[in-house]
């Protein structure tokens, strides 16, 4: 009788374990097959908000829309709708978001100070080129007067440019590369991929020397963002905030002296 009871217990335990495991597997399958609607609503809201910014951009001549935006929207559609992945898989995680944002502010501030101290970030256009030439890097610099142009530029950077580039180069490209090669090669490749379009968009209208310095600085910044991404357990929030902080600081260093006539 004791053996029968033990046997029954073992059978019951196994059955319960099997049932529990099956339930977990079914729940996981349901999450994959039926993604939550929140990411779609977020993506839709992002597109609608960008439409508002696009209306503002239409007031300006010769505006180039960053290619990262449509590319990222395609990636999001593919990853969310087709592969059934979540935003967290791409690095947009809600856990500890305040802490990650604070870390991002600290990193962005430190990078801005280093760039300013090293001369990588020119104030007012530097001696070899005008502030007007450098201001063409920014979308709203020429179409609106100061300080509205800086405010719009910072909103655009935080809401669109920084997150789009971080999702593309860190959340997607770096994640994919890390599955296939070493951490060092991953950092180098994603940093080169990040620096290349930045060099290409500035090459037509800025001096070659400044473009080379700008390319080097964007490569180094991408490496820093890539390291932060890895150290923060593939969480993009700190990179996003740091990236936006650096770009906004750079915009201020150009647009404020330009408005003051320096």
C-alpha positions in Angstrom: 0.0 0.0 0.0 2.8 2.4 0.9 4.4 1.8 -2.5 1.1 2.4 -4.2 0.7 5.7 -2.4 4.2 6.7 -3.3 3.6 5.7 -6.8 0.4 7.7 -6.9 2.2 10.7 -5.5 4.9 10.4 -8.1 2.3 10.1 -10.8 0.3 13.0 -9.4 3.5 15.1 -9.1 4.5 14.3 -12.6 1.0 15.0 -13.9 0.9 18.3 -12.1 4.4 19.3 -13.3 3.4 18.3 -16.9 0.2 20.3 -16.6 2.1 23.3 -15.2 4.8 23.1 -17.9 2.1 22.8 -20.6 0.4 25.8 -19.2 3.6 27.9 -19.3 4.3 26.8 -22.9 0.8 27.7 -23.9 1.1 31.1 -22.3 4.4 31.7 -24.0 2.9 30.7 -27.3 -0.1 32.9 -26.8 2.2 35.9 -26.1 4.1 35.2 -29.3 1.0 34.6 -31.5 -1.0 37.5 -30.0 1.3 40.5 -29.3 -0.2 43.2 -27.1 -1.7 46.2 -28.7 0.3 48.7 -26.7 3.4 48.6 -29.0 1.1 49.2 -32.0 -0.6 52.1 -30.3 2.8 53.5 -29.4 4.1 53.2 -33.0 0.9 54.8 -34.3 1.2 57.7 -31.9 4.8 58.1 -32.9 3.8 58.3 -36.6 1.0 60.8 -35.9 3.3 63.0 -33.8 5.9 62.9 -36.6 3.2 64.0 -39.1 2.9 67.2 -37.0 6.6 67.7 -37.1 6.6 67.0 -40.8 4.0 69.8 -41.3 6.5 72.1 -39.6 9.3 70.8 -41.7 7.3 71.7 -44.9 7.7 75.3 -43.9 11.5 74.9 -44.4 13.3 74.5 -47.8 15.6 71.6 -48.5 14.7 69.5 -45.4 16.1 65.9 -45.4 14.2 63.4 -43.4 16.6 61.1 -41.5 16.5 57.7 -43.1 16.6 56.1 -39.7 12.9 56.9 -39.2 11.3 55.0 -42.1 13.8 52.2 -41.6 12.9 51.8 -37.9 9.2 51.9 -38.7 9.7 49.0 -41.1 11.8 47.1 -38.6 9.1 47.7 -35.9 6.4 46.5 -38.2 8.4 43.4 -39.1 9.5 42.5 -35.6 6.1 43.2 -33.9 3.6 42.1 -36.5 5.5 39.3 -38.3 7.8 37.8 -35.7 5.6 38.5 -32.7 8.3 40.2 -30.7 7.9 43.0 -28.2 9.5 46.4 -27.8 11.5 44.9 -24.9 13.2 42.6 -27.4 14.5 45.7 -29.2 15.7 47.3 -25.9 12.8 49.5 -24.9 12.2 48.3 -21.4 10.1 49.9 -18.7 11.8 48.3 -15.7 13.8 50.9 -13.8 13.1 53.5 -16.5 13.7 56.5 -14.1 17.1 55.0 -13.0 18.0 54.3 -16.6 17.0 57.9 -17.7 19.2 59.3 -14.8 22.1 57.2 -15.9 21.6 58.4 -19.5 21.6 62.1 -18.4 24.9 61.5 -16.5 26.5 59.8 -19.5 25.2 62.5 -21.9 26.5 65.3 -19.7 29.9 63.6 -19.3 30.2 63.1 -23.1 29.2 66.7 -23.8 31.9 68.0 -21.4 34.5 65.8 -23.0 33.5 66.8 -26.5 33.6 70.5 -25.5 37.0 70.2 -23.7 38.6 68.3 -26.6 37.4 70.7 -29.2 35.2 68.1 -31.0 32.1 70.2 -30.3 32.8 73.7 -31.9 31.2 76.7 -30.3 29.6 79.1 -32.6 31.1 77.5 -35.7 34.8 77.6 -34.9 37.3 79.5 -36.9 37.3 77.6 -40.1 33.6 77.6 -40.9 30.6 79.7 -40.2 27.9 78.9 -37.7 25.4 79.1 -40.5 27.0 76.2 -42.3 27.0 74.1 -39.1 23.4 75.0 -38.3 22.3 73.2 -41.5 22.9 70.0 -39.6 19.7 70.8 -37.7 16.2 70.5 -39.1 14.6 73.6 -37.5 17.6 75.9 -37.4 16.9 78.0 -40.5 13.1 77.9 -40.5 12.4 79.4 -37.1 13.9 82.1 -34.9 15.7 81.5 -31.7 14.7 80.1 -29.1 11.8 78.3 -30.9 14.2 76.6 -33.3 16.2 75.2 -30.4 13.1 74.0 -28.6 11.7 72.3 -31.7 15.1 70.8 -32.4 15.4 69.4 -28.9 11.8 68.0 -29.0 12.6 66.4 -32.4 15.9 64.9 -31.1 14.3 63.4 -28.0 11.1 62.1 -29.6 12.4 60.9 -33.0 16.0 61.2 -34.0 17.7 59.6 -30.9 15.2 56.8 -30.3 15.1 55.9 -34.1 18.9 55.7 -34.3 19.2 53.8 -31.1 16.6 51.2 -32.1 18.2 50.8 -35.5 21.9 50.7 -34.6 21.9 49.3 -31.0 18.5 47.6 -30.5 18.4 45.9 -33.8 21.9 45.9 -35.5 24.0 45.4 -32.4 21.6 42.7 -31.1 21.8 40.8 -34.4 25.6 41.2 -34.7 26.1 40.0 -31.1 24.5 36.7 -32.0 27.0 36.1 -34.8 30.4 37.6 -33.8 32.4 38.8 -30.8 31.6 41.9 -28.7 34.6 43.8 -30.0 33.7 43.2 -33.7 30.1 44.0 -32.9 31.0 47.4 -31.4 33.3 48.3 -34.3 30.8 47.3 -37.0 27.8 49.1 -35.5 30.0 52.2 -34.8 31.1 52.3 -38.4 27.5 51.8 -39.6 26.4 54.7 -37.3 29.2 57.1 -38.4 28.9 56.5 -42.1 25.5 58.2 -42.7 26.5 61.1 -40.4 29.5 61.7 -42.6 27.6 61.5 -45.8 24.9 64.0 -44.9 27.5 66.6 -43.8 30.1 66.1 -46.6 28.3 68.2 -49.3 28.2 71.4 -47.3 30.9 71.3 -44.6 34.7 71.5 -44.8 36.4 68.2 -45.1 38.4 68.6 -42.0 35.4 69.3 -39.9 33.6 66.3 -41.5 36.5 64.0 -40.6 36.4 65.2 -37.0 32.6 64.8 -36.9 32.9 61.3 -38.3 35.4 60.4 -35.6 33.3 61.8 -32.9 30.2 60.0 -34.1 32.2 56.7 -34.2 33.4 57.2 -30.7 29.9 58.2 -29.5 28.4 55.0 -31.1 31.1 52.9 -29.3 30.1 54.5 -26.0 26.4 53.9 -26.6 27.1 50.3 -27.6 29.1 49.7 -24.4 26.3 51.3 -22.3 23.8 49.1 -24.2 25.7 45.9 -23.3 26.3 47.0 -19.7 22.7 47.9 -19.1 21.5 44.4 -20.1 20.5 45.5 -23.6 18.3 48.3 -22.3 18.1 51.3 -24.7 16.7 53.9 -22.3 20.1 55.1 -21.0 21.5 55.2 -24.5 18.4 57.0 -25.8 18.6 59.7 -23.2 22.4 60.1 -23.4 22.2 60.3 -27.2 19.4 62.9 -27.1 21.3 64.9 -24.4 24.5 65.0 -26.5 22.7 66.1 -29.7 20.7 68.7 -27.8 23.8 70.1 -26.2 25.5 70.2 -29.6 22.5 72.1 -31.1 22.6 74.6 -28.2 26.4 75.2 -28.8 25.7 76.1 -32.4 22.3 77.9 -32.2 22.8 80.0 -29.1 26.0 81.7 -30.4 24.4 82.1 -33.8 21.4 83.9 -32.3 23.8 86.1 -30.3 25.8 87.0 -33.4 29.0 85.3 -32.4 
